[in-house]
Amino acid sequence: MAFTINIYYTGTNGSAKQFAEEMTSSGIVDEIRNKNGNLRYEYFCPLNDSETILLIDSWSDQEALNEHHKSETMNKIITLRNKYDLHMKVERYSLEENNENDQKYIKE
């Protein structure tokens, strides 16, 4: 079953944003997006916390994420996370289709 992980990276003095920028400019983000089973990998800036970056990371199944965790790409992420001294809060959600009752509230 597909799922999404929200990872809140928090640092100081803009380090979380610098981390996301280096992840992107170094090509690591593209590596992850091209992995088998990755459905989404995007960074966002919460309006109420300038020292946090939100990563929305979706995978087709646990096996795909497990393979990612064993990869050299994951080692690159850990190295950058340590470089910028970031702390993390993680939330995990299962993906499901919109309910018929919810559909009337969604503008596509």
Contacts in CASP RR format, 6 or more apart in sequence:
PFRMAT RR
TARGET T0000
AUTHOR 0000-0000-0000
METHOD contacts of the structure
MODEL  1
MAFTINIYYTGTNGSAKQFAEEMTSSGIVDEIRNKNGNLRYEYFCPLNDS
ETILLIDSWSDQEALNEHHKSETMNKIITLRNKYDLHMKVERYSLEENNE
NDQKYIKE
1 61 0 8 1.000
1 94 0 8 1.000
1 95 0 8 1.000
2 39 0 8 1.000
2 58 0 8 1.000
2 59 0 8 1.000
2 60 0 8 1.000
2 61 0 8 1.000
2 94 0 8 1.000
2 95 0 8 1.000
3 58 0 8 1.000
3 59 0 8 1.000
3 62 0 8 1.000
3 92 0 8 1.000
3 93 0 8 1.000
3 94 0 8 1.000
3 95 0 8 1.000
4 40 0 8 1.000
4 56 0 8 1.000
4 57 0 8 1.000
4 58 0 8 1.000
4 59 0 8 1.000
4 92 0 8 1.000
4 93 0 8 1.000
4 95 0 8 1.000
5 55 0 8 1.000
5 56 0 8 1.000
5 57 0 8 1.000
5 58 0 8 1.000
5 59 0 8 1.000
5 65 0 8 1.000
5 90 0 8 1.000
5 91 0 8 1.000
5 92 0 8 1.000
5 93 0 8 1.000
6 54 0 8 1.000
6 55 0 8 1.000
6 56 0 8 1.000
6 57 0 8 1.000
6 90 0 8 1.000
6 91 0 8 1.000
6 92 0 8 1.000
6 93 0 8 1.000
7 54 0 8 1.000
7 55 0 8 1.000
7 57 0 8 1.000
7 88 0 8 1.000
7 89 0 8 1.000
7 90 0 8 1.000
8 46 0 8 1.000
8 52 0 8 1.000
8 53 0 8 1.000
8 54 0 8 1.000
8 55 0 8 1.000
8 88 0 8 1.000
8 89 0 8 1.000
8 90 0 8 1.000
9 16 0 8 1.000
9 19 0 8 1.000
9 20 0 8 1.000
9 52 0 8 1.000
9 53 0 8 1.000
9 54 0 8 1.000
9 55 0 8 1.000
9 81 0 8 1.000
9 86 0 8 1.000
9 87 0 8 1.000
9 88 0 8 1.000
10 16 0 8 1.000
10 49 0 8 1.000
10 51 0 8 1.000
10 52 0 8 1.000
10 86 0 8 1.000
10 87 0 8 1.000
10 88 0 8 1.000
10 89 0 8 1.000
11 51 0 8 1.000
11 52 0 8 1.000
11 84 0 8 1.000
11 85 0 8 1.000
11 86 0 8 1.000
11 87 0 8 1.000
12 51 0 8 1.000
12 85 0 8 1.000
13 51 0 8 1.000
14 50 0 8 1.000
14 51 0 8 1.000
15 51 0 8 1.000
15 84 0 8 1.000
15 85 0 8 1.000
15 86 0 8 1.000
16 51 0 8 1.000
16 52 0 8 1.000
16 53 0 8 1.000
16 84 0 8 1.000
16 86 0 8 1.000
17 45 0 8 1.000
17 53 0 8 1.000
18 84 0 8 1.000
19 53 0 8 1.000
19 80 0 8 1.000
19 81 0 8 1.000
19 83 0 8 1.000
19 84 0 8 1.000
19 86 0 8 1.000
20 43 0 8 1.000
20 53 0 8 1.000
20 55 0 8 1.000
22 80 0 8 1.000
22 84 0 8 1.000
23 29 0 8 1.000
23 43 0 8 1.000
23 77 0 8 1.000
23 80 0 8 1.000
24 43 0 8 1.000
26 76 0 8 1.000
26 80 0 8 1.000
28 73 0 8 1.000
28 76 0 8 1.000
28 77 0 8 1.000
28 80 0 8 1.000
29 41 0 8 1.000
31 73 0 8 1.000
31 76 0 8 1.000
32 38 0 8 1.000
32 41 0 8 1.000
32 57 0 8 1.000
32 68 0 8 1.000
32 73 0 8 1.000
33 41 0 8 1.000
35 64 0 8 1.000
35 67 0 8 1.000
35 68 0 8 1.000
35 71 0 8 1.000
35 73 0 8 1.000
36 64 0 8 1.000
36 67 0 8 1.000
37 59 0 8 1.000
37 60 0 8 1.000
37 61 0 8 1.000
37 64 0 8 1.000
38 57 0 8 1.000
38 58 0 8 1.000
38 59 0 8 1.000
38 60 0 8 1.000
38 64 0 8 1.000
38 68 0 8 1.000
39 58 0 8 1.000
39 59 0 8 1.000
39 60 0 8 1.000
40 56 0 8 1.000
40 57 0 8 1.000
40 58 0 8 1.000
41 55 0 8 1.000
41 56 0 8 1.000
41 57 0 8 1.000
41 58 0 8 1.000
42 55 0 8 1.000
42 56 0 8 1.000
43 53 0 8 1.000
43 54 0 8 1.000
43 55 0 8 1.000
43 56 0 8 1.000
44 53 0 8 1.000
44 54 0 8 1.000
44 55 0 8 1.000
44 56 0 8 1.000
45 52 0 8 1.000
45 53 0 8 1.000
45 54 0 8 1.000
46 52 0 8 1.000
46 54 0 8 1.000
58 95 0 8 1.000
59 65 0 8 1.000
59 68 0 8 1.000
68 74 0 8 1.000
81 88 0 8 1.000
98 106 0 8 1.000
END
